[in-house]
């Protein structure tokens, strides 16, 4: 048995045409199975960011949960941080 993986962007004209062709051509054929897999958004997000940056964000979220936060005056932001 051979497995072939093809990445198709279904938003493009070519991707839509390929999906329509493959579904009509292989539908009901013995010995060929089309398995659709979708990539989760969380997986894509984690791949995009630098691991050091992700660690800093998680550390900041933990500090917020502990209550270690600062409040800024929205009417005088520069005065609040200086």
C-alpha positions in Angstrom: 0.0 0.0 0.0 1.3 3.5 -0.9 0.2 6.7 0.9 0.4 10.0 -1.0 0.0 13.3 0.9 -1.0 16.3 -1.1 -1.4 19.8 0.4 -4.2 21.7 -1.3 -5.4 25.2 -0.7 -9.1 24.9 -1.2 -9.5 28.7 -1.5 -7.7 28.9 -4.8 -9.2 28.2 -8.2 -6.8 25.3 -8.8 -7.4 23.9 -5.4 -11.2 23.9 -5.9 -10.8 22.3 -9.3 -8.5 19.6 -8.0 -10.9 18.7 -5.1 -13.9 18.6 -7.4 -12.0 16.4 -9.9 -10.6 14.0 -7.3 -14.0 13.6 -5.5 -15.8 12.9 -8.7 -13.1 10.6 -10.1 -12.3 8.5 -7.0 -15.8 8.4 -5.4 -16.9 4.8 -4.9 -13.6 3.3 -6.3 -12.4 0.3 -4.4 -8.8 0.5 -3.2 -8.6 4.3 -3.1 -9.5 6.3 0.1 -9.5 10.0 0.4 -8.7 11.2 4.0 -9.1 14.9 4.7 -6.9 16.3 7.5 -7.1 19.8 8.7 -4.3 21.7 10.5 -5.5 23.1 13.8 -5.1 26.9 14.3 -3.3 26.4 17.6 -0.6 24.3 16.0 0.0 26.9 13.3 0.1 29.7 15.9 2.7 27.8 18.0 4.9 27.3 15.0 4.9 31.0 14.0 6.3 32.3 17.3 9.7 32.2 18.8 9.8 29.8 21.8 11.5 32.5 23.9 8.7 34.9 23.2 6.0 32.3 24.0 7.8 31.6 27.4 7.8 35.4 28.2 4.0 35.6 27.4 3.2 32.6 29.5 5.3 34.0 32.4 3.5 37.3 32.1 0.1 35.5 32.2 1.2 33.7 35.4 2.2 37.0 37.0 -1.2 38.4 36.1 -3.0 35.5 37.7 -0.9 36.1 40.9 -2.1 39.7 40.9 1.3 41.3 40.0 0.0 44.0 37.7 0.2 47.7 37.2 -2.7 50.0 36.5 -2.3 52.9 34.0 -4.4 56.0 34.0 -6.0 56.1 30.5 -6.2 59.9 30.7 -2.5 60.3 31.4 -0.6 57.2 30.1 2.8 58.9 30.0 2.4 60.2 33.6 1.4 56.7 34.7 4.5 55.0 33.3 7.2 57.7 34.1 
